[in-house]
Amino acid sequence: MTTLPPEPEPIPTPPPSSYQRVKAAYDRITEVDRPDVWITLRPLEDALVEAKAVDERLRAGADLPLAGTLLAVADVIDVAGLPTAGEDVCCVGATSVSRLTAAGAVVLGKTNCDRFGSDLENTHSPYGAVSAALNTARVSGSASSGAAVAVALGLVDLAVGTDTAGAGRIPASLNGIVGMKPTLGLVPKTGVVAPCAGVALFARSLTLGQRALSLMTGADGIDPLARDWPSDVRLGAGDRPRVAIPGSGTLTGLSLRSRSAFLGAVSALRASGAVVETVEVSALLSVGELIRDEGFTADRQRVAEAGMLALRMLSEYDALVLPTVADHPEIAEALADPDGVAQRLERFTAFVNLLDLAAVTVPSSPSDLGPYGVSVVVRPFDDQVAIDLAAVLTDEQADFPYPAPGADLVVFGAQLRGQPLNEQLVAAGARFSGPVKTAEGYRMLLLPTEPPQPGVVPVSAAGEHTMLSGERWRLSPAALGAFAAALPAPFVLGRIRLENGDTPLAVLCDQTAAATATELTRYQCWRAYLRFVSTAGPRDLGRPA
């Protein structure tokens, strides 16, 4: 028999040239002819000089995860070398922007933005109204929508804006892009001159947005309201997340297109395995009215009560999924009734920051319905859960979790997905990272536990051993500590060597229990043994049937 040579390793695709991408972007800017989007557009020559420097750093071996990425910034956020809100040129950029440019992103300019970040329909900017990307007769969505429209038109890949009542989510929905509003404080507000609740990010894809958001996150020692990830942060919600949605009464007032887009998203979540249940959310939505009626500092009792209600509700669910906007108003409507249009736009978004929640908005509708999106709202610091559920709707898969802290754990038996003790990992907020194989030199044995479980031990001398299959999960530090503390004998945590050379922690078995256990090594994985038992019965397990 002829032995075929092994498949060659795929050649990694190099990141696109920043220089070429900038040239193409300025051609695109000329082509679309949307001067309403920009307040300050950098001269092409300046942007090319910066892009060339990025390319040179990349060739020199620098780690630039955003090389080849183009960025726009709302005018109320500082960018080094550019004016902010019509004032002086800044010497130092905002922390959020500087972290993106340090990773290789190139800023093309500052986008049209209400100076105080409070114009929800963005028709009263001193620089004129910004219309939607795909329909110039309709509003673009909010104070930061110039940034969102720049992404939607394909002028840039990412844009940084603000979000108080929904400025990072409403324009994302109305322009068919991704809008990310992280937990307040994860991204420092240093260099943001608008009195906003937090920084928002617009992106052309969820995976790109997640990568950029991870780079923006982390205290900078300047913003006193910056927050770090808690040690017990959840990194995932498991294969069957519980999702709450509003009842039909709450959806009253949605346009036919918005309702259809929302219900389509709910169907997609159900099809993915999510458990979807209807809940009453009117009390939460009514809290958003305080932003206009009384502001953040008034009626603290009502906000506190609603906050307790939200956390109580979300403690039973992994996320609340809502339509982002009820409809898509025309600019003429907004000019005639700005307050009325703003209230319509912020109906499903304004409560989120007041109650210290996080949210991700993604497109959810076919092109014939127009650019409507849905928002996945989660408890503070459950940002990754929101991203995972949103990824179902965008058909994307992130390569890494957003929260920084965490440790890998390999399991081989009852903690595997679909097995009796997997809920231990899901309840701890563990994130499934994929199947793995050990290096040569491990044994698998049947232990007399309830439920039945395998014990895995390394082999230091001659004897039966092989590569074993398992699963890799990632847990926060506190969750891993709690898991280890609750692990019953004869199981222990220990380092294991995988076929790729990694040495993560794994659930192993102590050698004393292994000495009298039945050999299962020949099956190479626990599921293979279970399949054998289901078809042949538990006969002489140590030898071929």
Disulfide bonds with the S-S distance in Angstrom:
none
